[in-house]
Amino acid sequence: MKRRNLIKTIAAGSAIAGVGGYIWVKTSDASEIYTLDYALSLLEDFSKQHLKATGNWSLSEIYQHCAQSIHFSMQGFPEHKSEVFKSTIGSAAFGVFKAKGSMNHGLSEAIPGAAALDPTMAETTALSQLKQAFIDFKAFQGELKEHFAYGELSKREYEIAHLLHLLNHAQEIEPVS
């Protein structure tokens, strides 16, 4: 009898986890709305508001970090996770982020091997650099470099990744009241 109850419990738990996972992942397709033009309009909105950062990084550092990621997609990331990680966990994580239409990562974690962020850089300068990084990426015709964690991404996938990355960091940006 105990074995039968165990099997029922496992089956019920699996069904609940499956439904919960489906609901968690089910969202609108990020590729429909997440474009480089959307990113640029978001940054234009940022430039018109008086904002503050609520996390460990300043607005300037957030903007610099996002710009670094965009530049690295064109120039190459300084350090990489293992090929096994990129082809399993990394690519699966990006697939989930893309399907959900949102990303969740450590918001004060530097890109491995990246130059230190400049805490003294003016917010306006960092924001301008981020805008320019998106413009440069949009115009880029060369071969994109492998992402340090997600592996090979198409230009469209990188576009979505950069947008989701910015939106994830924007969770720690709010208007000054």
For each residue, the residues with C-beta under 8 A, 3 or more apart:
1: 4 5
2: 5 6
3: 6 7
4: 1 7 8
5: 1 2 8 9
6: 2 3 9 10
7: 3 4 10 11
8: 4 5 11 12
9: 5 6 12 13
10: 6 7 13 14
11: 7 8 14 15
12: 8 9 15 16
13: 9 10 16 17
14: 10 11 17 18
15: 11 12 18 19
16: 12 13 19 20
17: 13 14 20 21
18: 14 15 21 22
19: 15 16 22 23
20: 16 17 23 24
21: 17 18 24 25
22: 18 19 25 26
23: 19 20 26
24: 20 21 100
25: 21 22 96 99 100
26: 22 23 99
27: 30 99 100 101 102
28: 32 33 101
29: 32 101
30: 27 33 34 98 99 100 101 160 163 164
31: 34 98 156 160
32: 28 29
33: 28 30 38 101
34: 30 31 38 39 101 159 160 163 164
35: 38 39 159 163
36: 39 40 134 137 138 159 162 163
37: 40 41
38: 33 34 35 41 42 163
39: 34 35 36 42 43 134 162 163 166
40: 36 37 43 44 131 134 135
41: 37 38 44 45
42: 38 39 45 46 166 170
43: 39 40 46 47 127 130 131 134
44: 40 41 47 48 131
45: 41 42 48 49
46: 42 43 49 51 127 173
47: 43 44 124 127
48: 44 45
49: 45 46 175
50: 175 176
51: 46 59 173 174 175 176
52: 59 173 174 175 176
53: 57 58 59 61 62 172 173
54: 172 173 174
55: 62 107 108 172
56: 107 108
57: 53 61 62 65 107 108 117 172
58: 53 61 62 119 123
59: 51 52 53 62 63 123 126 127 173
60: 63 64 117 118 119 121 122 123 125 126
61: 53 57 58 64 65 117 118 119 126
62: 53 55 57 58 59 65 66 169 172 173
63: 59 60 66 67 123 126 127 129 130
64: 60 61 67 68 117 118 121 126 129 130
65: 57 61 62 68 69 110 111 114 117 169
66: 62 63 69 70 130 133 162 165 166 169
67: 63 64 70 71 126 129 130 132 133
68: 64 65 71 72 111 114 115 117
69: 65 66 72 73 111 162 165
70: 66 67 73 74 130 133 134 136 137 162
71: 67 68 74 75 133 136
72: 68 69 75 76 77 78 111 114 145 148
73: 69 70 77 137 144 145 147 153 158 161 162
74: 70 71 136 137 140 142 144 145
75: 71 72 145
76: 72 145
77: 72 73 80 111 112 113 145 146 147 148
78: 72 111 112 113 114
79: 112 113 148
80: 77 86 112 146 148 149
81: 85 86 90 148 149
82: 85 86
83: 86 87 151
84: 87 88
85: 81 82 88 89 90 149
86: 80 81 82 83 90 91 146 147 148 149 150 151
87: 83 84 90 91 151
88: 84 85 91 92
89: 85 92 93
90: 81 85 86 87 93 94 147 149 150 151
91: 86 87 88 94 95 150 151
92: 88 89 95 96
93: 89 90 96 97 149 150
94: 90 91 97 98 147 149 150 153 157 161
95: 91 92 98 99
96: 25 92 93 99 100
97: 93 94 100 102 103 104 161 164
98: 30 31 94 95 101 157 160 161 164
99: 25 26 27 30 95 96
100: 24 25 27 30 96 97
101: 27 28 29 30 33 34 98 164
102: 27 97 164 167 168
103: 97 161 164 165 167 168
104: 97 168
105: 109 165 168
106: 109
107: 55 56 57 168 169 171 172
108: 55 56 57
109: 105 106
110: 65 114 116 117
111: 65 68 69 72 77 78 114 148
112: 77 78 79 80 148
113: 77 78 79
114: 65 68 72 78 110 111
115: 68
116: 110
117: 57 60 61 64 65 68 110 121
118: 60 61 64 121
119: 58 60 61
120:
121: 60 64 117 118 125 126
122: 60 125 126
123: 58 59 60 63 126 127
124: 47 127 128
125: 60 121 122 128 129
126: 59 60 61 63 64 67 121 122 123 129 130
127: 43 46 47 59 63 123 124 130 131
128: 124 125 131 132
129: 63 64 67 125 126 132 133
130: 43 63 64 66 67 70 126 127 133 134
131: 40 43 44 127 128 134 135
132: 67 128 129 135 136
133: 66 67 70 71 129 130 136 137
134: 36 39 40 43 70 130 131 137 138 162
135: 40 131 132 138 139
136: 70 71 74 132 133 139 140
137: 36 70 73 74 133 134 140 158 159 162
138: 36 134 135
139: 135 136
140: 74 136 137 144 155
141:
142: 74
143:
144: 73 74 140 153 154 155 158
145: 72 73 74 75 76 77
146: 77 80 86 151 152 153
147: 73 77 86 90 94 150 151 152 153 158 161
148: 72 77 79 80 81 86 111 112
149: 80 81 85 86 90 93 94
150: 86 90 91 93 94 147 153 161
151: 83 86 87 90 91 146 147
152: 146 147
153: 73 94 144 146 147 150 157 158 161
154: 144 157 158
155: 140 144 158 159
156: 31 159 160
157: 94 98 153 154 160 161
158: 73 137 144 147 153 154 155 161 162
159: 34 35 36 137 155 156 162 163
160: 30 31 34 98 156 157 163 164
161: 73 94 97 98 103 147 150 153 157 158 164 165
162: 36 39 66 69 70 73 134 137 158 159 165 166
163: 30 34 35 36 38 39 159 160 166 167
164: 30 34 97 98 101 102 103 160 161 167 168
165: 66 69 103 105 161 162 168 169
166: 39 42 66 162 163 169 170
167: 102 103 163 164 170 171
168: 102 103 104 105 107 164 165 171
169: 62 65 66 107 165 166 172 173
170: 42 166 167 173
171: 107 167 168
172: 53 54 55 57 62 107 169
173: 46 51 52 53 54 59 62 169 170
174: 51 52 54
175: 49 50 51 52
176: 50 51 52
177:
